[in-house]
Amino acid sequence: MKIQAFRNYSLLAHNSFGLDVKAATFIEYDSLEDLKTVLADGCVAPCLHIGAGSNLLFVKDYEGTILHSCIKGIDVTGEEDQFISVRVGAGVVWDDFVAYCVEQGWYGVENLSLIPGEVGSSAVQNIGAYGVEVKDLISSVETVDRLGQEHVFQVNECEYGYRSSIFKRPEMRQTFITYVNFKLSKEEHYVLDYGSLQKELEQYSEINLKLLRKHIVDIRKNKLPDPAVLGNAGSFFVNPVVSSEHFKVLLGVYPQIPFYRIDSDSVKIPAGWLIEQCGWKGKSLGNAGVYDKQALVLVNRGGATGAEIVALSDAIRTSVFNKFGIAIHPEVNFVG
């Protein structure tokens, strides 16, 4: 493929909300060398690097340059008795990588099945599901900056937190991920202690990687709408973390409130539950709505603009704060 550049390019196929916005310039590349060439030739500012666009909300047309990696490859770089090390191109579809690991019998990423996006974006967002976060599987992240200089961030330098990393900082927007290195287990083990996952799997006499992946894929398909049918970015809001004191007050008023205790001082509460209690599930503002099966998901009901989705998000956040005294924040990145 090498380098492909387009002007006044529609981003309809590059954002899962299905917003028909355009980029002044759109460039795809399939190697580190080609990315360096693009950067050396100069990009029209501003410059944004995207993955599959599954965690982006374009509020309007993008007036600068959008870069998209098509760097592929899943290569074994080391092997021990218990572990396997693999180097994965930033442009590899995340769920394709998960499927490959399951086929190879490598343990670790199976709980993250069917999360949309690409491998590079997974390292930016610190994706997580069912008790697993990708930070626990990453060993290092390879990058190149706007000047073409390469740098490898060891996992302890990535400053990973809940849906956050050093790569989300404003000063890191001109640092682009090229490869992500993972350390996976060759020994059989599963993470099943999150929510109702273990209970749901009790019906099986034994568990294996393929069965667990299939189960999680089925759960996600039943829980989340297909972006090809109903535009969305999956979970729109980050689950808020509150103090134990605040949670104790809430529990007194809402004894049925679901929660996940992080430590003695903090408790995570599902944002979807908070939103549903405010009456938003299935409701709409203009062409933007809240999914009727999962209140954590905002959807494009057809012809929505980015501004409509932002307005819905703002209205929901206000409702939750007024009712519970909890500020919820978008997991989705607004662009524009």
Residue, then its C-alpha position, 0 to 999 in steps of 0.5 A: m500500500k505504501i503511503q496514500a493521501f486524500r483531500n477533503y476525505s469523508l470520515l464516515a468509515h473511520n468513526s463508529f458513530g457514523l458521522d458524515v464529517k470530512a478531513a481536509t487531508f487523510i493519510e494512510y501508511d503501512s510501515l514505520e519508514d513511511l510514517k517517518t516520510v510523511l512526518a518529514d514531508g510535513c503535515v498540515a496542522p493540526c495533526l491527529h492520529i486515529g485508529a478505527g475511530s471507535n472512541l472518537l466523536f467528531v463534533k465538526d469537520y477536521e481542518g487538519t491532517i488525519l493519520h491512520s496506521c495500517i502497520k500489521g503483523i503479530d510476531v513472536t519476539g521471545e519465549e520462556d517456559q511460562f510466557i510468550s512475548v509478541r510484537v503487534g502492529a498498531g494497525v492490527v484490529w484488536d479483536d483479530f489479535v485476541a482471536y489469534c491469541v486464543e487460537q495459539g493458546w496464549y492466555g491474557v487477552e480473552n476477556l477483552s474480546l470484541i472490544p472495537g478498535e485497533v491495537g495502537s488505540s488499546a495502548v492509549q486508552n488502556i482498554g478493559a473489561y471483565g476484570v482485565e486491563v490491557k496495561d497488565l499485558i503490555s510490556s512496552v509501547e513503541t512510538v515515533d514523534r512529529l520529528g521522526q524520533e523513535h522512543v520505546f516506553q516501558v510499561n511503567e513509563c506509560e502511567y496507566g490508570y483507569r482508561s488513561s495513560i501518558f499517551k492521552r496527555p495534550e503534550m503527547r498528541q504528536t507522539f504516534i504509536t507504531y507497535v505494542n509489545f505484549k507478554l502473555s501466559k502459556e499457562e492455563h489461567y482465567v480471570l472470572d471473578y468480575g461481576s456475574l461472569q463466574k456464575e454465568l459460566e457455572q453451567y459448563s463442566e470445564i472452561n477453555l479459551k475458546l469457550l470463554r471468548k465465545h461467551i464474552v463475545d455473546i455477552r457483548k453482542n447482546k449488550l451493545p448495538d452493532p455500529a454498522v446498524l446503529g452508530n455508537a462508540g460503545s461505553f460512552f462514559v467512564n464508570p465513576v469512582v467515589s469515596s467510601e464515605h460518599f458511597k455509604v450515603l448513597l447506599g443508605v438511599y439506594p440499597q440496591i446500588p451496584f458497586y465494585r470496591i476498589d480498595s478501602d477508600s474508593v468504590k466504582i459505580p456503574a455509570g449505566w446504572l446512574i444514567e438509567q436511574c435518571g430516566w434516560k434509558g431509551k430516550s432521545l434528544g434530536n437524532a441522538g439517543v440512549y440505547d434501550k438495552q444499555a444506558l451507558v451507550l449513546v447512539n446515532r439514531g440516524g442523521a445525528t450530528g456530533a453537536e447533538i451527541v454532545a448536547l445529549s451527553d451534557a444533559i445526562r451528566t447534569s442529571v446524574f450530578n443533580k441526583f447523585g452528586i457524582a460527576i461522570h465523564p466521557e470515555v469518548n474523545f471529542v474532536g473539533 
